[in-house]
Amino acid sequence: MASTRDNGTQARPQVHDAFDNPPKGPVGVHRGPRSLSVRALPYLLVLVLAMLCGLGVWAAVSGSLPWQQTHTDASRVISSHLPKRSASSSASSSATATDQASQEQTSKPSSQSPSASASSSSPAPVVNRGTQVTVINGTRVTGYAGNKRQVLVNAGYTAVTASNPQGALPGVSTVRYRNEADKATAQEVANLLGITQVEQSSVASTPVEAILMQ
């Protein structure tokens, strides 16, 4: 039988349902605690989007990305520290190359012909005071050729003779010589007698002849 209360009323029996013993953990709209990485993910996404937007604005304004600008600046700094060649160093390099070329040209064997070498090695004409010299008087002054002959003898000439003209005479005083070897002797005779005209001639009566004219 059902029990009764003190006041005489009949007590109701207790009825248990599913809500009297709720399950453990979140139920319905309630959630449990989330991890740190899950909570930080939205902030990371916002940060990445902000950086991308900043790069886009930088590229639009400067025309290049930040790391490209850094590379360009580094190239300028390196080029500014490189040594520069001055005009004087270029000139000295050119002078050195010219000197080397001259030395190489000098060191090469000479390509002169044998005849040229022989002519350059031949001795220069010398004065021979033993050469036969004739002094011809083309003036009207008697004994003039003898006086000039004595000038040559006093200078050391040993084969000098005085003579009268035998053929055509030049217009001015002239010293003639036959061969090239007598050129130096004829030039000295002209200097001793004060004559400026010296020429080689095959019609000279002796190796050297001095024709005295007024």
Backbone as CSV, one residue per row, in Angstrom:
resi,resn,N_x,N_y,N_z,CA_x,CA_y,CA_z,C_x,C_y,C_z
1,MET,0.816,-1.193,0.000,0.000,0.000,0.000,0.844,1.235,0.000
2,ALA,0.288,2.261,-0.595,1.012,3.527,-0.634,1.018,4.147,0.732
3,SER,2.150,4.782,0.989,2.303,5.459,2.303,1.540,6.746,2.298
4,THR,1.198,7.210,3.470,0.474,8.475,3.637,1.307,9.415,4.434
5,ARG,1.067,10.723,4.261,1.788,11.752,4.976,1.055,12.036,6.274
6,ASP,1.710,12.851,7.105,1.131,13.171,8.405,-0.182,13.927,8.291
7,ASN,-0.306,14.678,7.202,-1.505,15.486,7.090,-2.659,14.697,6.507
8,GLY,-2.362,13.410,6.346,-3.452,12.580,5.909,-3.586,12.458,4.423
9,THR,-2.708,13.125,3.632,-2.809,13.056,2.171,-1.960,11.915,1.680
10,GLN,-2.299,11.440,0.585,-1.573,10.312,0.043,-0.369,10.811,-0.730
11,ALA,0.860,10.268,-0.511,2.102,10.692,-1.197,2.166,10.070,-2.580
12,ARG,2.676,10.944,-3.533,2.829,10.465,-4.920,4.146,9.725,-5.083
13,PRO,4.111,8.702,-5.853,5.380,7.982,-6.098,6.307,8.828,-6.994
14,GLN,7.751,8.793,-6.770,8.732,9.555,-7.576,8.970,8.863,-8.915
15,VAL,8.919,9.700,-9.982,9.118,9.190,-11.349,10.400,9.793,-11.894
16,HIS,11.323,8.979,-12.338,12.622,9.438,-12.900,12.556,9.462,-14.419
17,ASP,13.141,10.527,-15.037,13.231,10.597,-16.516,14.689,10.782,-16.934
18,ALA,14.934,11.048,-18.266,16.303,11.146,-18.834,17.041,12.380,-18.388
19,PHE,16.336,13.445,-17.963,17.010,14.704,-17.572,17.535,14.669,-16.153
20,ASP,17.121,13.628,-15.358,17.613,13.553,-13.989,19.081,13.153,-13.929
21,ASN,19.595,12.414,-14.909,21.005,12.002,-14.966,21.602,12.442,-16.314
22,PRO,21.970,13.728,-16.491,22.524,14.225,-17.791,23.880,13.605,-18.048
23,PRO,24.224,13.371,-19.294,25.555,12.801,-19.639,26.662,13.807,-19.396
24,LYS,27.867,13.281,-19.192,29.016,14.151,-18.960,29.478,14.762,-20.290
25,GLY,30.094,15.969,-20.175,30.628,16.648,-21.368,29.622,17.598,-21.942
26,PRO,30.050,18.343,-23.038,29.158,19.350,-23.656,27.995,18.677,-24.317
27,VAL,26.834,19.291,-24.140,25.609,18.775,-24.731,24.900,19.925,-25.402
28,GLY,24.372,19.724,-26.603,23.608,20.757,-27.302,24.536,21.787,-27.905
29,VAL,24.254,23.066,-27.679,25.006,24.161,-28.293,26.274,24.431,-27.530
30,HIS,26.508,23.920,-26.442,27.730,24.171,-25.678,28.888,23.367,-26.247
31,ARG,30.156,23.994,-26.305,31.366,23.361,-26.823,32.434,23.333,-25.756
32,GLY,33.302,22.396,-25.898,34.407,22.292,-24.964,35.533,23.270,-25.309
33,PRO,36.599,23.351,-24.552,37.727,24.262,-24.803,38.472,23.874,-26.071
34,ARG,38.878,24.929,-26.932,39.619,24.702,-28.179,41.117,24.870,-27.945
35,SER,41.954,24.255,-28.864,43.416,24.332,-28.724,43.924,25.706,-29.150
36,LEU,45.226,26.007,-28.797,45.830,27.322,-29.097,46.004,27.530,-30.596
37,SER,46.370,26.474,-31.317,46.578,26.622,-32.768,45.277,26.942,-33.485
38,VAL,44.194,26.348,-33.017,42.903,26.619,-33.652,42.466,28.052,-33.391
39,ARG,42.709,28.530,-32.150,42.310,29.912,-31.848,43.191,30.944,-32.545
40,ALA,44.519,30.584,-32.837,45.426,31.564,-33.466,45.317,31.571,-34.971
41,LEU,44.657,30.558,-35.566,44.580,30.482,-37.016,43.926,31.707,-37.649
42,PRO,42.798,32.229,-37.150,42.220,33.429,-37.792,43.175,34.622,-37.768
43,TYR,43.924,34.785,-36.658,44.860,35.921,-36.601,45.992,35.761,-37.620
44,LEU,46.434,34.500,-37.806,47.485,34.272,-38.797,46.996,34.566,-40.204
45,LEU,45.769,34.170,-40.498,45.221,34.451,-41.815,45.112,35.949,-42.063
46,VAL,44.677,36.686,-41.046,44.564,38.144,-41.178,45.944,38.763,-41.398
47,LEU,46.975,38.270,-40.681,48.336,38.801,-40.811,48.888,38.545,-42.219
48,VAL,48.656,37.314,-42.758,49.146,36.990,-44.095,48.467,37.864,-45.139
49,LEU,47.146,38.050,-44.987,46.436,38.915,-45.933,46.944,40.344,-45.868
50,ALA,47.256,40.821,-44.661,47.778,42.189,-44.520,49.141,42.332,-45.196
51,MET,49.999,41.288,-45.056,51.317,41.345,-45.691,51.190,41.324,-47.213
52,LEU,50.302,40.507,-47.738,50.098,40.469,-49.182,49.595,41.797,-49.708
53,CYS,48.682,42.392,-48.977,48.181,43.714,-49.385,49.301,44.753,-49.362
54,GLY,50.156,44.689,-48.329,51.272,45.635,-48.247,52.245,45.466,-49.404
55,LEU,52.566,44.204,-49.772,53.448,43.968,-50.909,52.854,44.487,-52.200
56,GLY,51.543,44.297,-52.362,50.896,44.807,-53.562,50.986,46.318,-53.658
57,VAL,50.749,46.999,-52.542,50.850,48.468,-52.539,52.280,48.907,-52.828
58,TRP,53.284,48.221,-52.236,54.711,48.574,-52.457,55.088,48.423,-53.936
59,ALA,54.645,47.273,-54.543,54.966,47.050,-55.951,54.301,48.082,-56.847
60,ALA,53.069,48.498,-56.490,52.368,49.489,-57.304,53.037,50.854,-57.219
61,VAL,53.607,51.193,-56.072,54.216,52.524,-55.907,55.633,52.571,-56.458
62,SER,56.477,51.585,-56.081,57.894,51.619,-56.451,58.205,50.889,-57.746
63,GLY,57.298,50.064,-58.230,57.537,49.331,-59.471,58.336,48.067,-59.290
64,SER,58.728,47.715,-58.086,59.488,46.496,-57.826,59.203,46.028,-56.413
65,LEU,59.533,44.777,-56.161,59.341,44.217,-54.836,60.479,44.623,-53.908
66,PRO,60.299,44.559,-52.594,61.341,45.014,-51.654,62.669,44.307,-51.843
67,TRP,62.670,42.948,-52.059,63.950,42.258,-52.177,64.664,42.594,-53.494
68,GLN,63.860,42.948,-54.534,64.504,43.402,-55.772,65.190,44.742,-55.577
69,GLN,64.559,45.640,-54.847,65.163,46.939,-54.552,66.434,46.775,-53.731
70,THR,66.398,45.834,-52.766,67.598,45.587,-51.941,68.744,45.083,-52.791
71,HIS,68.455,44.187,-53.770,69.497,43.667,-54.649,70.101,44.777,-55.514
72,THR,69.245,45.676,-56.000,69.747,46.789,-56.812,70.638,47.704,-55.995
73,ASP,70.224,48.004,-54.772,71.046,48.879,-53.911,72.387,48.223,-53.607
74,ALA,72.376,46.898,-53.366,73.638,46.206,-53.082,74.562,46.252,-54.286
75,SER,74.002,46.119,-55.503,74.838,46.190,-56.709,75.459,47.562,-56.863
76,ARG,74.689,48.616,-56.540,75.241,49.966,-56.628,76.363,50.172,-55.633
77,VAL,76.202,49.647,-54.425,77.243,49.815,-53.409,78.518,49.101,-53.830
78,ILE,78.383,47.878,-54.382,79.569,47.128,-54.808,80.274,47.823,-55.948
79,SER,79.504,48.334,-56.931,80.126,49.013,-58.065,80.797,50.309,-57.650
80,SER,80.255,50.972,-56.621,80.879,52.226,-56.178,82.204,51.997,-55.487
81,HIS,82.419,50.782,-54.927,83.676,50.480,-54.248,84.713,49.848,-55.171
82,LEU,84.339,49.534,-56.413,85.311,48.959,-57.328,86.287,50.025,-57.777
83,PRO,87.598,49.693,-57.949,88.581,50.708,-58.394,88.305,51.123,-59.824
84,LYS,88.456,52.396,-60.098,88.245,52.953,-61.423,89.589,53.251,-62.063
85,ARG,89.680,52.968,-63.363,90.908,53.248,-64.098,90.906,54.699,-64.550
86,SER,91.902,55.425,-64.159,92.011,56.829,-64.524,92.593,56.978,-65.912
87,ALA,92.536,58.226,-66.460,93.078,58.501,-67.780,94.583,58.342,-67.806
88,SER,95.263,58.686,-66.673,96.716,58.566,-66.626,97.147,57.119,-66.705
89,SER,96.399,56.193,-66.000,96.764,54.786,-66.067,96.552,54.242,-67.462
90,SER,95.480,54.704,-68.169,95.267,54.266,-69.533,96.389,54.739,-70.431
91,ALA,96.808,56.016,-70.208,97.900,56.549,-71.018,99.186,55.791,-70.772
92,SER,99.472,55.458,-69.478,100.690,54.717,-69.173,100.633,53.321,-69.769
93,SER,99.433,52.683,-69.800,99.308,51.371,-70.409,99.589,51.439,-71.902
94,SER,99.072,52.517,-72.563,99.323,52.674,-73.990,100.798,52.900,-74.257
95,ALA,101.455,53.720,-73.375,102.885,53.971,-73.557,103.680,52.688,-73.369
96,THR,103.292,51.856,-72.399,103.986,50.584,-72.178,103.837,49.665,-73.378
97,ALA,102.623,49.605,-73.957,102.415,48.769,-75.136,103.251,49.270,-76.309
98,THR,103.366,50.608,-76.463,104.179,51.164,-77.548,105.638,50.825,-77.370
99,ASP,106.139,50.913,-76.108,107.534,50.574,-75.840,107.804,49.106,-76.140
100,GLN,106.873,48.230,-75.762,107.060,46.812,-76.040,107.104,46.550,-77.544
101,ALA,106.231,47.232,-78.296,106.234,47.057,-79.744,107.548,47.539,-80.352
102,SER,108.085,48.662,-79.811,109.361,49.169,-80.319,110.489,48.200,-80.025
103,GLN,110.489,47.611,-78.810,111.524,46.648,-78.463,111.453,45.411,-79.346
104,GLU,110.226,44.943,-79.643,110.088,43.789,-80.514,110.588,44.107,-81.919
105,GLN,110.273,45.322,-82.396,110.726,45.713,-83.716,112.247,45.804,-83.766
106,THR,112.855,46.287,-82.672,114.312,46.411,-82.618,114.980,45.051,-82.542
107,SER,114.341,44.111,-81.823,114.937,42.792,-81.654,114.867,41.951,-82.917
108,LYS,114.013,42.305,-83.879,113.898,41.531,-85.101,115.148,41.720,-85.955
109,PRO,115.577,40.686,-86.666,116.763,40.832,-87.521,116.502,41.797,-88.647
110,SER,117.518,42.516,-89.025,117.399,43.513,-90.079,117.182,42.833,-91.410
111,SER,116.260,43.413,-92.215,115.953,42.861,-93.529,116.575,43.663,-94.645
112,GLN,117.652,44.428,-94.362,118.290,45.214,-95.393,118.995,44.299,-96.380
113,SER,119.059,44.736,-97.618,119.733,43.971,-98.654,121.236,44.009,-98.448
114,PRO,121.969,43.038,-98.996,123.429,43.022,-98.843,124.084,44.269,-99.401
115,SER,123.548,44.808,-100.525,124.151,46.003,-101.112,124.011,47.200,-100.189
116,ALA,122.838,47.319,-99.519,122.646,48.431,-98.595,123.564,48.307,-97.403
117,SER,123.750,47.074,-96.899,124.651,46.870,-95.774,126.085,47.199,-96.168
118,ALA,126.451,46.816,-97.369,127.811,47.080,-97.819,128.066,48.573,-97.970
119,SER,127.037,49.298,-98.517,127.217,50.735,-98.705,127.285,51.466,-97.372
120,SER,126.500,50.994,-96.378,126.521,51.659,-95.083,127.802,51.361,-94.320
121,SER,128.420,50.192,-94.609,129.638,49.836,-93.895,130.900,50.385,-94.560
122,SER,130.768,50.897,-95.790,131.938,51.427,-96.483,132.397,52.710,-95.805
123,PRO,133.713,52.925,-95.699,134.219,54.120,-95.022,133.926,55.393,-95.801
124,ALA,133.749,56.478,-95.071,133.485,57.772,-95.701,134.754,58.271,-96.396
125,PRO,134.594,59.062,-97.464,135.777,59.594,-98.173,136.644,60.433,-97.228
126,VAL,137.951,60.316,-97.378,138.892,61.054,-96.550,139.755,61.947,-97.434
127,VAL,140.326,62.946,-96.812,141.193,63.883,-97.536,142.550,63.230,-97.772
128,ASN,143.005,63.264,-99.032,144.323,62.726,-99.406,145.162,63.875,-99.960
129,ARG,146.049,64.383,-99.135,146.864,65.521,-99.565,147.981,65.107,-100.520
130,GLY,148.106,63.839,-100.812,149.061,63.390,-101.839,148.433,63.288,-103.210
131,THR,147.123,63.563,-103.333,146.433,63.515,-104.620,146.966,64.625,-105.535
132,GLN,147.043,64.328,-106.826,147.517,65.330,-107.790,146.453,66.412,-107.960
133,VAL,146.856,67.667,-107.762,145.952,68.813,-107.853,146.550,69.814,-108.851
134,THR,145.723,70.340,-109.747,146.135,71.351,-110.719,145.377,72.638,-110.431
135,VAL,146.122,73.753,-110.385,145.516,75.068,-110.171,145.607,75.818,-111.492
136,ILE,144.473,76.142,-112.106,144.408,76.784,-113.420,144.045,78.249,-113.223
137,ASN,144.845,79.120,-113.879,144.636,80.562,-113.766,143.737,81.029,-114.898
138,GLY,142.488,81.284,-114.563,141.558,81.789,-115.563,141.396,83.299,-115.518
139,THR,142.241,83.951,-114.735,142.180,85.410,-114.616,143.285,86.029,-115.474
140,ARG,143.309,87.351,-115.483,144.344,88.086,-116.206,145.475,88.509,-115.276
141,VAL,145.472,88.016,-114.075,146.499,88.356,-113.094,147.644,87.369,-113.242
142,THR,148.808,87.883,-113.527,149.970,87.014,-113.712,150.443,86.487,-112.360
143,GLY,150.758,85.208,-112.347,151.244,84.570,-111.133,150.157,84.264,-110.097
144,TYR,148.908,84.464,-110.476,147.823,84.225,-109.513,147.708,82.737,-109.182
145,ALA,147.857,81.855,-110.173,147.773,80.419,-109.934,148.922,79.946,-109.060
146,GLY,150.154,80.555,-109.286,151.275,80.157,-108.456,151.066,80.528,-106.996
147,ASN,150.488,81.680,-106.764,150.219,82.092,-105.371,149.251,81.127,-104.673
148,LYS,148.198,80.721,-105.389,147.231,79.801,-104.790,147.829,78.399,-104.623
149,ARG,148.756,78.038,-105.540,149.441,76.752,-105.372,150.207,76.730,-104.069
150,GLN,150.834,77.822,-103.713,151.610,77.876,-102.487,150.720,77.733,-101.256
151,VAL,149.493,78.245,-101.344,148.544,78.084,-100.230,148.295,76.599,-99.963
152,LEU,148.138,75.834,-101.045,147.897,74.399,-100.879,149.136,73.675,-100.377
153,VAL,150.304,74.072,-100.869,151.526,73.441,-100.402,151.720,73.700,-98.913
154,ASN,151.465,74.920,-98.493,151.588,75.245,-97.068,150.612,74.434,-96.215
155,ALA,149.487,74.009,-96.801,148.495,73.207,-96.076,148.880,71.742,-96.033
156,GLY,149.954,71.338,-96.768,150.403,69.951,-96.711,150.252,69.183,-97.993
157,TYR,149.737,69.784,-99.065,149.598,69.087,-100.339,150.968,68.976,-101.007
158,THR,151.270,67.815,-101.545,152.608,67.532,-102.077,152.652,67.403,-103.590
159,ALA,151.504,67.364,-104.268,151.493,67.175,-105.732,150.618,68.245,-106.374
160,VAL,151.007,69.500,-106.222,150.215,70.618,-106.732,151.023,71.302,-107.837
161,THR,150.381,71.579,-108.980,151.001,72.296,-110.094,150.105,73.442,-110.501
162,ALA,150.743,74.522,-111.017,150.028,75.673,-111.543,150.022,75.601,-113.052
163,SER,148.904,75.977,-113.719,148.794,75.841,-115.173,147.896,76.932,-115.719
164,ASN,148.017,77.129,-117.048,147.142,78.052,-117.769,145.985,77.263,-118.375
165,PRO,144.869,77.934,-118.658,143.699,77.227,-119.210,143.982,76.679,-120.602
166,GLN,143.378,75.500,-120.898,143.557,74.851,-122.197,142.243,74.749,-122.967
167,GLY,141.119,74.957,-122.330,139.848,74.820,-123.012,138.823,75.795,-122.457
168,ALA,137.556,75.406,-122.530,136.484,76.266,-122.034,136.561,76.369,-120.520
169,LEU,136.200,77.561,-120.045,136.266,77.838,-118.611,134.861,78.050,-118.056
170,PRO,134.627,77.714,-116.793,133.316,77.979,-116.179,133.141,79.470,-115.906
171,GLY,131.932,79.852,-115.579,131.656,81.262,-115.323,132.171,81.742,-113.974
172,VAL,132.306,80.845,-113.018,132.782,81.200,-111.682,133.887,80.242,-111.291
173,SER,134.633,80.591,-110.265,135.699,79.714,-109.780,135.084,78.394,-109.328
174,THR,135.699,77.292,-109.773,135.138,75.952,-109.530,136.263,74.966,-109.241
175,VAL,135.984,74.042,-108.328,136.875,72.911,-108.065,136.197,71.668,-108.597
176,ARG,136.906,70.943,-109.501,136.363,69.732,-110.090,137.129,68.511,-109.579
177,TYR,136.426,67.366,-109.496,137.070,66.106,-109.132,136.474,65.002,-109.987
178,ARG,137.308,63.967,-110.246,136.881,62.904,-111.143,136.048,61.839,-110.421
179,ASN,136.607,61.280,-109.381,135.994,60.135,-108.701,135.388,60.556,-107.359
180,GLU,134.458,59.720,-106.878,133.809,60.001,-105.595,134.807,59.945,-104.446
181,ALA,135.873,59.160,-104.607,136.869,59.055,-103.545,137.639,60.350,-103.345
182,ASP,137.642,61.230,-104.371,138.377,62.503,-104.282,137.482,63.665,-103.850
183,LYS,136.234,63.371,-103.487,135.310,64.448,-103.144,135.764,65.207,-101.906
184,ALA,136.179,64.490,-100.878,136.611,65.150,-99.642,137.843,66.015,-99.893
185,THR,138.774,65.523,-100.731,139.976,66.311,-101.047,139.591,67.571,-101.822
186,ALA,138.667,67.451,-102.792,138.243,68.612,-103.575,137.539,69.638,-102.691
187,GLN,136.763,69.162,-101.717,136.074,70.089,-100.823,137.067,70.858,-99.962
188,GLU,138.137,70.201,-99.486,139.128,70.913,-98.683,139.908,71.918,-99.528
189,VAL,140.239,71.543,-100.759,140.923,72.478,-101.659,140.060,73.715,-101.882
190,ALA,138.753,73.521,-102.085,137.854,74.663,-102.285,137.815,75.546,-101.045
191,ASN,137.826,74.949,-99.870,137.800,75.742,-98.640,139.088,76.550,-98.476
192,LEU,140.236,75.948,-98.814,141.508,76.655,-98.665,141.634,77.816,-99.647
193,LEU,141.040,77.669,-100.845,141.152,78.708,-101.874,139.969,79.669,-101.875
194,GLY,138.984,79.460,-100.981,137.829,80.355,-100.911,136.851,80.179,-102.042
195,ILE,136.712,78.945,-102.556,135.816,78.642,-103.669,134.598,77.888,-103.118
196,THR,133.413,78.273,-103.572,132.180,77.633,-103.089,131.642,76.591,-104.060
197,GLN,131.988,76.668,-105.333,131.461,75.744,-106.333,132.353,74.504,-106.418
198,VAL,131.783,73.323,-106.059,132.490,72.053,-106.128,131.605,71.075,-106.890
199,GLU,132.172,70.402,-107.921,131.368,69.493,-108.731,132.232,68.348,-109.238
200,GLN,131.555,67.227,-109.497,132.236,66.074,-110.089,132.175,66.183,-111.605
201,SER,133.322,65.993,-112.263,133.384,66.165,-113.712,134.420,65.209,-114.295
202,SER,134.044,64.592,-115.424,134.972,63.676,-116.099,135.968,64.395,-116.986
203,VAL,135.802,65.705,-117.196,136.705,66.470,-118.063,137.848,67.085,-117.268
204,ALA,137.908,66.821,-115.952,139.012,67.378,-115.161,140.335,66.794,-115.634
205,SER,141.347,67.652,-115.791,142.660,67.221,-116.300,143.400,66.340,-115.304
206,THR,143.196,66.499,-114.026,143.816,65.702,-112.965,142.724,65.273,-111.984
207,PRO,143.043,64.354,-111.043,142.007,63.938,-110.090,141.296,65.123,-109.451
208,VAL,142.014,66.199,-109.158,141.397,67.410,-108.615,142.009,68.607,-109.340
209,GLU,141.154,69.523,-109.796,141.644,70.743,-110.410,140.822,71.928,-109.917
210,ALA,141.536,73.017,-109.673,140.907,74.245,-109.212,141.031,75.296,-110.291
211,ILE,139.896,75.801,-110.823,139.897,76.807,-111.877,139.580,78.148,-111.234
212,LEU,140.535,79.062,-111.343,140.385,80.367,-110.699,139.837,81.357,-111.714
213,MET,138.689,81.968,-111.379,138.054,82.951,-112.249,137.908,84.254,-111.478
214,GLN,137.749,85.345,-112.236,137.559,86.654,-111.610,136.152,86.748,-111.028
